[in-house]
Amino acid sequence: MKPKNLFSLAVAFIVVTFTANLSAQTPSQERADSLRLQLEELKNKEVELESRLQVLEEQSKPENIEKSLAGVGSTKPEELRELKRKQFEREKQGVQNQLALLRDSRTRLESGLAQADAAAYQESAKGSAVVSPPSDATVTPAPKQRPRRVNSRRVRTRRSRNQ
């Protein structure tokens, strides 16, 4: 792994550890933190794949293919260059497909993160809206509701009458 990626993973780990130790989190907050960590890892993979794609594009230039095959002796150098070019194209296509999948995943993660953040915000707003009654106040229990009566009569259908 590159030092930049290690650093960002270390920072993400420290942030998650620190926030976990601050207080008990609600499930929405935990989910949001988990999604943030997944999003950070996905972005790191995306950066790695984009850099790999740039390297492949550079290597697939005709002059670079020519240089890479300079020490190879062959009676058909054109075929070797074409094989090398096709190899780079296949690898580039695979990396592009992986990038497309990662971008789709990133979109889903960002959407899920927005929902989790909204839920965490709503939970925190509900928690701050709860006011405890004064200690000398009497608390009256809520009236009990009668259970709903279910109609137990059987509905006769045409079939049951004829039998």
N, C-alpha and C positions, 0 to 999 in steps of 0.2 A: 504494500500500500504506500501511497505517497504521503509525505509528511503533512501536507495540507489536509488530507482526508483523515489521518490519524488525529490531527489537532481538532478537527470539527467533531469527530466521534467522541474524543475526550471531553470536549466542551459540552456536548449533548448529554453525556453520561453524568457529568458534574451537575448540570442543570436539573436533570431528572432526579438525581440523588438528593440534591439540596431541596427541591420542591417537595419531595416525598417526606423529608424530615421536618418540614415546617409545621405541618398540621395534618390532621386527618382529612383526606380529600373525599369529595363526593364521587360517586361512580362516573358522573359526567366529566368531572375534572380529570380523573384518572384516564378515562378514554381519550380526552383531548390531549393529555400528555403523551399517551401511547401513540396517538396518531401523529403528533409533532415529531416524535422520535422516528417513526416509520417514514415520514415525509423527508426528514433530514437524511436518512440512509438512502432513500430513493434518489434524492438530489445528488448525493455523492456518486452513486452508480451512474447517474445520467452524465455527470461531468466526466467520469472515467471513460464512458462509451463515446462521448463527443470528442475527447482527445484521441481515443483510438481511431475514430473515423477520420480525423484530420491526418493522423500518421498514415493511414491506409491511402488516403487521397494523394498524399505526397509521394508515397512509394509507388503508386500506380501510374505516375507520370512516365511517359515513354523514355525520357532521358534517364530517369532513376531505374527503370527496369533494365535499360541497356547497361548501366553501371553495375547493377547487381549480378548480371550475367557475364560481365567482362572476363572473369577468370574461368568461365566454363567453356570448354571446347566442344563444339558440336558441328556436325555437317549440315544441320538445319537450325540455325539460330533464330530464324523467323518463327518457327513453331514453338521454340522454347519461350520466346518473348510473348507470344500469344497465350501460351499456357499460363505463364506468370501473370499476365494481365487479367485473364479469366479468373484465376485464383483470387487476386485482389478484389475483383468485382463481386465475386461470391461472398467473400468475407465482408466487404462493405455493405452488401445487401443484408447480410445477417445482422450486422451492427445497427443498420437503419431500422430493421424490423424490431430489434430489442429496444431501441430508442422510442419507437412509436408505442410499444407496449408500456414502457415506463412513463411516457407522457400521459397515456390514458389512465394509468394507475395514479399518477400524480393528481390528475383532475379529480378522480374519485376520492382520493385522500383529502384533498383540499376542501371538497364539498362536505365530507364527513367531519372534518375538523371544524368547519364553520358551524355545522349543526351541533357538534359536541360543545363548542364554545358558547353557543346560544343557550343550550340546555344548562350548562354550568352557570351562566349568568342568571338565568331564570331561577335556578335553585338558590343561588346566593341572594337574589332579590327576595325570594320567599323567606329565606332564613332571617333576613334583616327586618322583614315586615312583622314577624311574630313578636308580640309584646307580652311579656309575662305579667300576670295579674299581681296587684299589690298583695303583700303577705297577709293583710288583715281582711281582704275581700273574701266573701263566700262564693264558692263556685257551685253553680247549680248544674246538675247533669242535664244533658239534652234529653228531651222527651223520647220515649221509646215509640217506635213506629210499629204498628201492627203488621204482621206478615201479610202479604198479599194473598187473597183467597184464590185458589185455582179452581176453575170450573171442572168438576169431576164427572159431569154427565157426558156420556158417550154420544158422539154425533153419529146418527145412523146414515149410512150411505145406501144407495140403491142396491148394491150387492148384498149387504147384510140383511136387508128386508126380504129379499127373495130366497134366502137360504133357510 
